[in-house]
């Protein structure tokens, strides 16, 4: 999930401010009141799905039930789970017949171990996403209109040695997009200058690129760059990463979890606890299907995240298994911040190392190159030497040559031409074995020294 709104998403100020007032009150409600609110929204979604979404009409009829039979959150379990494969193969049937009424937008995501998954988000879910960020960032002191910087690799691809654009400003959102593909000790002065003149109060990014930025600024203790807060998402935020980011930028990191399909949102409060935003969607934490993931440490367990849309009418997803995992306390804990939202112990995101190029640049989020390549069943990028990458990959189609060509291009969009790249086709069944919640996608066996 990302804060990436188009101009048209700001065309509904009344709806946004109305939902924001609602959400500001929701966070202090007790459990019974939150469940009541979820049920009101769920009733609307279920009725709509039965009347307008062919896939769910078929599911309801096959089970001999009507929308009115779902009277509680427990009753929702009458319906089967769906996953990315069902979404991929039933796109048309999962699209509401009246989807155009809700002004849908087509998005896609693949993950690194599967082909592209397309889905629709609509006006109500765009408003939801905006308001969720508004409230969640507000826990760190953000106010609408504050300037913030966002570290990004995707926005600045394809990378070339000649094209060195460090930033892009968006006046409407007061966002400064900062190029994470150029992070190196050599360029620390450029980043310092960007933050000096733009004066962002907040910084957002993946843990890996936030950490890489902190590493180069750490070498200049008089850099003078400070933020009110840093927002991380999209990957595992490791303890040493959090500690360095907070130390270098004299601030606190607020970590969060979300996904583009918009059924579940989780974020940290000022006390550092992860809260499940129950007015965003209905979250279920279910026993993982993969062996070896049932338990974590004493007093905790690992669960897969499943979610139900409460706002997306163009393509409502009911009991959608995300393939993402969290660590839960057993029994669940309450937070002293007094917010009514339940608490989980931690998010288990994808784990990725930083790739360092021969010219000393720190490349983060290189797994996006895998995400952009269709038909990948398994993918892993390994840096064994500073000048060489080994890409282990398996496809679910026979035309490996054209897939290899596109994958090579997608990787070079991030790294440029300074690295040699070898592609090795592997047995996916052997590679996917293991008990890690997220297979490590980017592995570096080199020192994380960005100095070249």
N, C-alpha and C positions, 0 to 999 in steps of 0.2 A: 504494500500500500504506500502511496506517495502523495505528497501535496503538490498536485500537478493539474491545476484547473484551467479551463479555457475561459475566454471572455464571457461566453454565453452562460457559464455556470454562476456568474455574478448577477444575472438578470432577475433574480428573485429575492431581493433584499428583505421583503416582508416575511417570506417563508423562512429565511435564514434566521432573522431576529426572533421570530416566534418560536422556532425550534430551540434556539439558544436559550431563551428564557426557560423553556421546558427542561432542557438538559441541565441547566444550572441548578434547578430544584431537584431533579432526579437523583443526583449524586448523594444527597443527604437523606433520601427516603429509606425506610426500613425494608426488610426483605419481602414482607407481604405486599407492600405497596408497589415494589418493583415488579413482582410477579404479576400483580393485577394489570400493570401497564403492559408488560410483555404479552399477556393474554389478549388484551384489547387489540394490540397490533397484530398478533398472530391470527386472530379471528378474521381480520381484514385480508391478510395475505392468503390464508387457507381458502376462504370463500372465492377470492379472486383466482387463485391457482386452479381450483376445481372448475370454474366456469370458463376460464380463458386459456389455460395451459394444457394442451393435449396430453402431455406425458403424465401429469398428475391426475387428470380426469381418468385416464386408463388405470393408474395405480389405485385410486379410490374405488373405482368400479370393480376391479379385480378382487379387492378385499371386502366388497359389499358394505362400504361405509360412506357416510356423507360428511361434509364439513362440520355439521353440528355435533357429530360424535366426538370431536376433539374439544373437550371442555377444560382440559388442564395441560400443563407442560408434560406431565407423565403420559397423557394420551397421545402426545406427538410421537411417542415411540411406536405407535401402531404402524407408522410409515417406515419404509425401508431407508437405509442410508443410500446416498448416491456419492460417487467419487468423480475424479477427473475423467476417467474412461467413459462413464455414463454421460458426463457433460460433453465430452468430445463427440461421442457417437450419436447423441440425441439432441444436438443443438437446435434443430428446427422444432422438434416437439416440446422442448423446454422453453421456447420463446412464446410469450403470450400473444394470442391472436390480435389483441388490441395494443401491442407494444408501442406502436407509433404515437399513441396518445400520450405516452410518458417521455417522449423525446429521447430515445435510447442512443447510446454510443457504444460502438464495438471496441472491446479491449481484448488483449490476449496475454497469456502467460504460459510458460511451459515447464518451469523447473528444469533441473539439469539432467533428469533421468527419464524424460518423456517428450513426446511431440507437443506441438503447440496446442493450447487449449484456448478456445475463443468463447467469449460470453458477453452479455449486454449489461451495461449499467445505465440508469435512467436519471431523470431530473430529481425525483425524491431521494435516490441514493447519493446523488452528487451533493445535494443539500446536507444530507446526513453526514457525508464524509467531511465536508467543510466544517460543520458545526462540531463534529467530534474532535478534529484537530484544534479548533478554536478553544474548546473546553480543556482538552488534555494539555495543550501548551500553556493555557492559562494557569494550570497548577504550578508552572515554573515562572509565572509573572508576565507571560506574553499578553499583549493587548492588541486588538485588531488595528492594523496600520503600522505596527512596529516593523522596522527593517530587519530582515534575517538573511543570512548567507547559507547556501546549500552546496556542499561538495558533490560534484557529479562527474561521472565518466561518460555515461551514455549520451548526454546532451552534446558533448564535444567530439564524438566520433563521426567520421573516421579520423584518426590521428595521423598527421604527417610531420616530419621534422621541420618543414618549412612553415607550416601553419601552427603558430603558437598563440592561440587566443586564450587568455587566462580567465576571462569572466564575461558574463552577459547579464545585463540589468533588465528586470521586468517592473515597469513603473506601477502597473495595476496592483500586483501582489506585494510590492516592495521587497521582492526577492532578488538577491544577487547570486546568480549561478556561478560557481567557482570551479574551474577545471582541475579535477583530481588527477588527470593523466600526466600532469607536469610537476607533480610533487617531487622535489629533490632539494638537497642542500644548496645547490647552485641557484635555485629559484626562490629561496626563502624570502629574499627582498621583495620580489614581485607580489607574493602573497601578503606580506606585511603592508605593502603600499595599498593593496586592494582593501584590506580591512581598515587601514587608516582613513581613507577618504570616504568609504561607504558607511563606516561606523555601524555595522550590524549589531543588534543587541543579542542575537541568538545565532547559533550555528547548528546546521542539520547535516547528517550524513550517515553512511554505513560505518560501523565500528572500525573496520579496517582502514578506511580512508581518513577518518578522524584521528586514528592512532598514528598513521603515517605522517599526517600534518603536525601532530604534537611532537613527533620525534624530530622533525627538522627545526621546529621552533625551540625545542629544548636546548639546542646548541647555541641559541642566542638568548640568554636569560634576561636581557634588557629589551626584549621585543615589544613589550607594552601592549600586547593584544589580549583583551579580556572580553568575556561574554557573560551575560546574565545567566545563561544556561546553554547546555549543548544537548541536542536531541539525536538519539541513535536509534536505528531500526534496520531490519533486513538480514542481520547476521547474528551469530553468537557474540555478545559483548563479554569478553573475558575480563577477569578481575584486573590483570596487569594493564589491560588497555584502558579500563575505566580510571584506574589510579593515575596513569600518566596523563590522560586527557584532562582530568580534573586538576592535577598539579600544574601542568603547563599553562592552562588557560584560566586558572584561579576561579573555578566554577564547579557546578554540579552537573553530572550527566543524567538525563532522563531517558531511559530506554523504553521501547514500545514494540508491540507486535500487531500486525494487521496483514491482510492479504487483499489482492485486487478484486476478488469476488464479493467482498464486503458483507461477510456474515458475522465475523468476530473481531473485536478490538480489545487490546490489553495494553495498559501503560502504567508507568510508575508515578506514584504520588510524591509529594515533597519528603515523605519519610522513607522513600526508597522501596516501598512495597508495590508489587504488580497487581493492579486492579482490573477485573473483567468488567467492561462497560456493558451492563445488562440491558440498557435502553437502546444500544446499538444493534444488537442481535441476540439470538438465543444460543448460548454456548453449551455444548456438551463435551465432556472429557471422558473419552471411551478407551477401553482396553485396547492396546495396539494389536494389529494383526500380525506384525513381524515378531518372530520369536526373540526372546532375550531383552525385550523392552518393558516388561511388566513392572520391574522394580528399580529403584534408584539406590537410595541410602535408607538407613533406619528412619522411620517416621515420614517417608515420602514415597511417591510412586510416579512413574512416567505414564502420561496419557496422551492419546492423539486428540487433536482439536477438531471438533465437528461443529458446524454452525448452521443456523436457520435465518434467512433474510427476514427482516421486519420492515424494510423500506423499498426494496427493489421489485417493482411490479412488472417491468419489462421481461425479466427473467428471474422469478423468485426461486431460490434454492432452499430446499427443505432437507435438513439433516445431511448437510454436505461435508464429507470427510475431506479435510484440507491436506492431509499428509504431513502436517506440522505437529510438533510435540511440545508439551510443557511438563514441568516437574511440579507435582502437587504435594502439599503437606497433608499428612493423615494423622489426626483429623484436620480439616481446614482451619486456618487461623483468621482472626479478625484484625483489622488495622486500627491503631490508636488515632489515626487521622479522623475517624468517625464517619467516613464515607461509607454508604451502605453497600457498595459493590464488593463482591467476594474477592478473595486474594489467592493468588497462586505463588509458589516459591520462585520459579524462574522460567524463562523461555528457552527452549532448545532450538536455536536457529541453525542455519547452515554454517559450516565451519570452513573458513577459507584463509589461506596464507596470502601474504603480499608477494607479488613477483617484482624483482628488481632487474631493470634493464641494464645493458652494458654502459649506457650513458648516465646511470644513477637515478633513473626515475622509478618511483614506487607505483606499480600498477595494481589497483584494487578492483574488485568486482569483475574480474576476468571471466567468471562463470557466465556473465551475460552473453559472451560470445557463444557459449553452448546453448543458452536459452534461445538465441536468435537463429539457431540452426535446426531446421525441422528434422523429424524422424530419428532423433537421438534417443536410444533406450538407456544407454549408460555413457557418461563422459567424465573424464578426470584429466586435469592438466598438471604436469609435474615439472618443476624446474630443478634439474640436477646440476647444471652449470650456469654461470651468469649469462652465457650467450646461447643457451639451448633450452628448448621446451620439448617435453615428450607428452603427446596427447593420446591417452587411451580412450577408445571410443567403440561403441557398438550401435548399429542402426537397426531399425525395424523394417527396413526396405532393402531390396537387393542392389540398388544403384548406389554403391558406396563411393564411386569415383566422383560423381557430381556433388554428393554430400560432403566429401573431403574437400573439394574445391571451395565450397561455400564456407565450411568451417574454417579453413585456412584464411580466407578473406576476413571473416568475422573476428578472428584472433588478432590479425594484423591491424584491424581498425582500432584496436586498443594499444597494441605494443609498437606499431610501426614495423620497419624492416630490420631492426637491429638484432633480432633474435632468430636463430635457426629453429625450425619447427618440424618435428618428426611425428607422424600420425601412425599409431599402432592399433590395428583392429583386434579386439579381445572378445572372449566369451563372456557375455553379460551375466549369465547365471553364476559364474565363478566370482566375478567382480562385485556383484551385489550382495554376496553373503557377508554376514557380520552382524554384530549386535549394536552398532552405533545408530543413534536416532537419525542422524544425518550423515550420509557418507561424505567424507572430506573431499571436496571437489577440486580445490586448488592447493597443491602441496609444493612448498619450497624447501629445498635441501641446501640453500645458500644462505649466507648471512644477510640479515635485513639491514644492510648498510647502504644508504641511499646516496652516498657521496661519489659513486662512480669509480 
